[in-house]
Structures are given as C-alpha cells and as structure tokens.
Amino acid sequence: MKKEVIPCVEACLACYTACLDCANEGIKMAREEMINCIQACLDCAELCNLCARFSATDSDYLRKVCTLCADLCYTCAAECDKHDEEHCRICAEACRTCALECEVMVEVEEAFLN
C-alpha cells in the first residue's frame, strides 16, 4: 500500500465504525426522526468500507469512489448534525474527517494522472 493512501484508509475505516455505531444507537432509540440519520449512516458506512478497500488496492476507480465517498460523508454529517446525540456528534466529526481525506486523495490521484 502506498503511504499516500494510509490517511484516507484510516479515515474511511474510522468513519465506517462511527457510522455503524451511530446507526445502531439510532435503531435502539426507535424514534421516527432518526430514520434518515440511520439510513445515511448505513449508506455512508458501506461506501467508506469500499473506499478503504479501493484505496488500499490502488484501484483505477479510486478517484471516482473517493469523490462519491466525500459527497456522502458530507451528507451524512449534515444529517447527524440535526440530532443532539453524542453518537451523532462523533459520527459527523468522523464523516467530515473522512470527506477531507477523500478530497486529498482525489487531488493526489488527479496530480498523478496529469
């Protein structure tokens, strides 16, 4: 694995676990207003997991996956920000960190292509 991808992989995996935790806590709360948050977290977790794997294997599709991952992470963070729960705060923070690392990876990949 190239050293340039390590921060992205780590941020994606941290976001993956934070999103799953947030979704699980939201499910336990069984409140209707958490449905969109739960779905956003589940979607984000899956994409972060995929992005970590694509980063680690230096996939030709890495730039596209990182772009999509950053977008979904920002969306998930915005959804979590709507709730005054600790697990949502932690998740939103992990999502923003992941989005930033994915954006850096996109820049690195674009520089490499040019």
Buried (B, 14 or more C-beta within 10 A) or exposed (E): EEEBBEBBBBBBBBBBBBBBBBBBBBBEBEEEEBEEBBBBBBBBBBBBBBBBBBBBEEBEEBBEBBBBBBBBBBBBBEBBBEBEBEBBBBBBBBBBBBBBBBBBBBEBBEEEEE
